[in-house]
Amino acid sequence: MRKKVAILGSTGSIGCNTLQVIEALHPAYEVIALSANSNADLLARQAKQFKPQYVAITGDAHYAALKDELSGFEGQLLSGAESLVDLASLDEVDIVVCAVVGAAGLPAALAAAKAGKTVAIANKEPLVIAGELLTTAARESGAVLLPIDSEHSAVFQAMQAGQPDEVRKIILTASGGPFRNASLDEMNQATIEQALAHPTWEMGPKITIDSATMMNKALEVIEAVWLFGMPVEKIDVLIHPESIVHSMVEFIDGSVIAQLGTPDMKVPIQYALTWPKRVKGIAEGLQLHQLGQLNFEPPDLGRFKALALGFEVAKTSGSAPVVFNAANEAAVAAFLDGHIRFGQIVELIDHCLQIHSVQSHLTLEALLEIDAWARRQVQKQLSQKTTVN
């Protein structure tokens, strides 16, 4: 039977790659629903090509443009943030690909889990913000949570070699980003252009900045705790600039199982769509004899303070990851808008964590309130002083 897919965030990098994979897998997979935030032009082109039954744009201001672009469209057009939940809950959908940047996609991911869907998670926020809620909902409904993120997909694949109680350590690899060899002073004064110059991956601006601060790896540590049911003490990070070994699992017998591949997101996307089977893919194969050598080194937590904070937040748990993520989103936006220096991103995050009183076992509404609180604290700090020297 054909697998029917809803892609939330179809105009982003993950969404576009997912559509390429589905096009190659056709006719075994069918696009039922697409959504975007503001890119009405690309969303309309995708809708014309894949002819989904539902198309949604969460930015209400862009609905008129989408409607004009899709004049004569036979499916249903939706708008507003709540449309993501509607798409994620559709009876006819088998797989929900969650690729909405930031906390905006959290309610939809939770709705998909409650509806018993296969939830392919590309963005880190659902598990970081609401790991307890999401995993509990999946357990109760029979939903399957599958990672699209390349590192977690690698861990998930490596975990097939043993049982969870046989795992000694999960090792997440990181490229090190553009500042792997930069001094702390160089990082603090880095320009937007320098921070966006990732040496390996082509990603959106927010995720690229997260790679430069290593915040992305900090979030992945928190995510791995929930996704694999592992204590943070069993999770480690290694810098691997070639981005060929996407992550590893060390088992108690001393075996280390790694997943290797070209740095192409179509590989983990396809694995999430076709799991538990593997089928022929469209990504370029890995030519081991051309690699020369692979390098690994421990991260410098003195320079990459976001990663150090991430381990602390993972241990604290509760509402701390919510503040950690929301403050980062607000601080990264301020940096990209030119309001703060690169080094001040982590300073703002740390400030919010310091003044927050951690809470546990929270509802979705309470988590979103804390998310909003952290964003307000960042804005409050920005308004109190001129931050760019």
Summary of the structure (lengths in Angstrom):
residues: 389
radius of gyration: 20.3
end to end distance: 59.8
largest distance: 61.4
contacts: 1371
relative contact order: 0.11
helix: 50%
strand: 15%
